[in-house]
Amino acid sequence: MKRLIYGVLLLILAFGAYFLVDSKLKIAKYNFDANSTIGKVNITSFKDEYKILYFGYTFCPDICPSTLTILSSVIDEMGLNDKIKILFVTLDLQRDNEKECDEFAKYFYANSVCLKMQDSELKKVTKNYNAKYELVNLQDSAMDYSVAHSSSVYLFKRNGQFYKEISNLTKDEIKKEILELTKD
């Protein structure tokens, strides 16, 4: 009987340790070090807020403004403005500075912050998120270059744990996933 009790206790401890380590690893995979107008931040810097992370850039002519508008609209309709932080990660390290990028993100959604990473950190983070981007030279353009990029958004729980990637960026899909995220 003692062996059975010890076995059950050992099994409970093993599962507890697994879930604790698994949770920490899920946070570590999607974590980052970035600069912002509020200082150095990472995925756990915004306590008690759900997070939506999006990769883009301020000179983006269409995808970024459209995505940020949809996100803002959905969050506003759901009445979750004070519970969700949008983390806008710039992919244009040459042109985007923290202040102007932050103003750009806040134009669409007040509870947002622009994150700017060092080039090596950005490459590591986009690889971990499986996000793609590439600088594309534009001949005879005042912009000089554009940044082609994937357009998924990444949802995070309040503790910084990754929840889900959304690549179908329709209002209905985003609303459904944010509703699921905020059930806890």
Stockholm file with secondary structure:
# STOCKHOLM 1.0

chainA/1-184         MKRLIYGVLLLILAFGAYFLVDSKLKIAKYNFDANSTIGKVNITSFKDEYKILYFGYTFCPDICPSTLTILSSVIDEMGLNDKIKILFVTLDLQRDNEKECDEFAKYFYANSVCLKMQDSELKKVTKNYNAKYELVNLQDSAMDYSVAHSSSVYLFKRNGQFYKEISNLTKDEIKKEILELTKD
#=GR chainA/1-184 SS CHHHHHHHHHHHHHHHHHHHHHHHHHHHHHCCCEEETTEEECTTSSTTSEEEEEEECTTCSSHHHHHHHHHHHHHHHHTCTTTEEEEEEESCTTTCCHHHHHHHHHHHCSSEEEEBCCHHHHHHHHHHHTCCEEEEECTTCTTCEEEEECCCEEEECTTSCEEEEECCCCHHHHHHHHHHHTTC
#=GC SS_cons         CHHHHHHHHHHHHHHHHHHHHHHHHHHHHHCCCEEETTEEECTTSSTTSEEEEEEECTTCSSHHHHHHHHHHHHHHHHTCTTTEEEEEEESCTTTCCHHHHHHHHHHHCSSEEEEBCCHHHHHHHHHHHTCCEEEEECTTCTTCEEEEECCCEEEECTTSCEEEEECCCCHHHHHHHHHHHTTC
//
